[in-house]
Amino acid sequence: MTESDFPALQALQDVLREIEHAAIAVSGGVDSMTLATVAGRMPGNNIEIFHALSPAVPVDASARVRRHAERESWRLNEINAGEFDDPKYRDNPVNRCFYCKSNLYGTIAAHTNETVLSGTNLDDLGDYRPGLEAAHRHGVRHPFVEAEIDKETVRAIARHLALDDLAELPAAPCLSSRVETGIRIEGDQLTLIDAVEKFVARRLKAQTVRCRIRRKEVIIELGVDELEALGEKDRSELRTVISAMFEADGIAKPLDFRPYRMGSAFLRREANG
C-alpha cells in the first residue's frame, strides 16, 4: 500500500503540512510517537520533540522515545514539566490531568515559540479528559482529531510505516492513574507501582497489568483470560512477593486480584466534593 492509497495518512499529512513548524509532546505511546514519526519524515517540516521525564512516566516509555529519536533523527528535548512541584497535581483531585498537562504545555511553551501538537485522537474526545481543557488554554493542536483519525487508524498508520514496536503497543496511561482519586501522588510509590507491574507481567507473561493503590487495599488487575488462568499457587506466591514490596515502602494493605477495568482508580464522584 502506498501513501496515496491511505486517505487517513494523506489527511494527516495535509494537516501537518499546513502547520510546518511545530513542537510535539511525545509521551512514548503509540499516538504521539506515530504523530512525531509522520511529521518528522515529511520534507520541509521543522519539528521539535519534547518528552517529559517524571516519576509518573515509566522508564520503558522514555527509553522507547530515545530509541526512536536516534533512529528518526529527531531533535529531542527531555524536560522536567514540574508537575511534582505543583500541590494541586500532587493532591490528586478528579481533574489531576488538567494540572499535569498545564505544567507540561507551559514548560514546552517556555522552551519554544512553535505550535504545540498532541497525539490526541478522536476516541479520546469521548472520555472525561480534563487535560484537553489545559490543551485548549495553551493553544495546543490535535492533528489526529483535525484529520478525523481514531485509535484504530493510528495503529494502522503505525503498521503502514513499519513501526511494528508501536502498532500493537498496549495502552499505558501515566503511572499516577493507578492511584485512587484523592490519595496524594508520591514519586516513590509510582516507582513501586511500575516495578510491581513489570514483575507481574514477566511472571505471568501478561499483556495487561495494572497495580492500583486504593484507600483500603492494593489491587492487581489482569486481563480476564489471564486472571482466569491464575492458579491458587501463583496467586499465593504473587501476593507474598508483592505484599513484601509494598511493606518495604511502608505500605501495609490487603492485596487482591481483579479483572482489568479501565480507569478504575478514578473516582468521578470526587468532582462534587
N, C-alpha and C positions, 0 to 999 in steps of 0.2 A: 504494500500500500504506500503510495506516495503522499506527500503533504497535500497535493491538490485533490486527493481522494478522501481527505479527512476534514470535512467542513468545520468541525469544532476547533481543530487546531488552527485552521485558517482564520476563524473568527477571533481566537485568542491573539494570534499574531497581528491582526488588524488593530486590536485594542492597544497592544504593546508598541506597535509602530507609531501610533498617534502620540504615545507618551514619550518615547525615545530615551529620555534621561530619567532614571528612577533609582530609588533605594528600596530594596526588597527585604522585608523582615522574614528571616528564614529560621524556623524552629527545629528543623530536622525531620519533619513529617513529609508525607508524600505530596501534599498540596503545595506548600511553599517551596519545596525542593524542585518539584516539576515546573512550577512557575519560573523559578530562577534559571532553570536549565533552558527552557524555551526562550526566555528573554536574553540570556547570555549568548545563545547561539545565533541570534538574529544580527546580521551585519548592520553596523552603524549605530547600534544601541549602546548607550553609555550606562552601565549598570553597576551599582554598588550593592554588596550583600552585607546585611547586619544580622549577627547571631548573638543572642543574649546568653551569657554564662551565669548560672544561678543554681542554687540547691534544688530548685523546682524543675530543672531541666536534666533529664537522665544523661549520664556521661556518654552513653551509646549514641544519643542524638547529636551531641557535639562532635563526637568522632566521625559520625556519618557526614556532617556538614563539612568538616575539614577534608575528608577524602574527596568529596565531590568538588570542593573548591579547588583543590590541587588538580584534579582531572579536567575540570572545565575552565581553569584559569580565571576563576572569579576574583574580584577584589573583595576579599573577606575582611570585615571588621568585627572583631569579637568585643562585645561591650558588657558592662555591668549596668543593667537597666535601673538598678536601685530600688526595686520593689521591697526588698527586705529592710530598707531604711524607712519605709512608709508604714506607720502604725495602722492605717486604715486597711492596708493589704494584710498585714500580719494578724489583724483581728478576725480575718476570715468571715466577713459578712456574706450575705447572699449574693451581693454584686462584687465579690472579690475580683473577678476578672476585669471589671472596669478599672480598678486601681492598678492591676498588673499591666494592662495594655496602655493605660495612661502614662505610666512610668516608661514603658518600652518605647512608645511613639515619641514621647517627649525627649527621651535620650537620643533617639535616632535623629530627631529634628535638630538637636544641638550639635550633631556631627556633620550634617549635610543640609543643603538647601533644595535637594531634589524631592520630587513627589514620592511619598512612601506608598508601597504596594504591599498587600497581604495576600495570603493564599486562601482566603475565604471563598467557598463555593456555594452554589445555590442551595444545597441541602442544609448548610449552616444557618440559613435565614429562617428555617422553621423551628429552631430551638431558642430557648431563652439564653441569649448571649450578650451580657452587658458589655463585653469587650467591643462589640460593634458600635456602641454609643461613644466609647473612647475613640474609636477609629474615625467616626463621623466628626467629632470635635477637632481632630488633628488633620482633617482633610485627606485621610488615607483612602486610596482607591483599591477596588477589588476586581482585578481583571477577569477572573473566572466568572464572577457574577455578571459583569458587563457583557461577557461573551456567552452568557446563559449556559454555563457548564456546571454539571453536578459532580458528585464524588466519583460515581462510576466512570464518567467520561474523563475525569482527571487521571484515574488509573489506566484507562485505555490510552491516553496520550503518553503516559509514562512507558507503557509497554511498546508503543509505536516508536518511541525514542530509544528503545533498548535499555531503559532504566529498570532492569529486572529486580534490583535490590529495593527499589521504591514501589513498584507497581503493586506488589502484594503485601506491602508493609502494613501490619495491623495498626489500627488507631491507637494513639498513645498520648492522651492528654497530659498536661503538666502534672507533676507529682503532687502538687497542692490539692488537686482534685480528689485525692484519696482521703483527705482529712475532712471529717464531717463539719458542715457549716457551723460556725460559732466557736470551734476549737482553734486556739491560736496556732498559727503556722510557725513551726520551728525548723530551721535548716537541718539539724542533726536527725530529726525524725523523718524528713524527706529522704535523706541519705539511707536511713534504715529501711524505709519502705522500698526504695529501689533495690537494695541488697536482698530483701526478702522475696520480692517478685522475681528477681533473677535466679535466686536459689530454687524457688518452686518451679519455675519454667524449665530449668536444667533438670531437676529431679524427676519431673513428670513428662518432660518433653512437650510441655503445654504451650499453645499459641496465645491463649487468653488467660492472664493472671492479673488480679487487682488485689492489693493489700489495703484494706480500708481501716483507718483509725476512727472509731466511733466513741461516744462518750462512755459507754459501759462495756465495750468489747472491741476486739480486733477481729475483722472478718477477712478471710481469704476467699475471693470469688474466682471461680473457674468456669470455663465453658461447660454447657450441660453435659456433653458426652464425656469430657474429661472428669467432671465431678462424679458421674455415674460409674466411671471406671476406677475411681479411687477406692481401694480396698481398706479394710479396717487397720491392717498393719501399717500401710503407707500413711494413712490418716493419723495414726497414733505417733509414728515417727516424725512426721512433719510438725505435728502440734508440739512435740517436745523440743525440737530444734528451734522452731520459730518463737515459741514462748521464751526460750532461753535468750534469743537475740533481742527480744523486746525487754526482758528483765535486765539485761546488761545495759540497756539505755534508760533504766529506771521506770519502765512501763510494765505494770503487772495487771493485765486484764484478761478475762476469759477469751478464748480463741475458738472460732467456729469456721466451718467451710460452707459456702452457699453458692448458688448459681450466679454467674455474672449478670449484673444489671447495670446498664449504662447510667452514670451519674448518681449512683445510689448514696453517695456521701453528701449529696447536695440536697439541702432541706429548704424548699421554696417557701415554706410557711414562715421562715425567719424574716422574710420581707415585710411581714406585718408585725414584727417585733417578737 
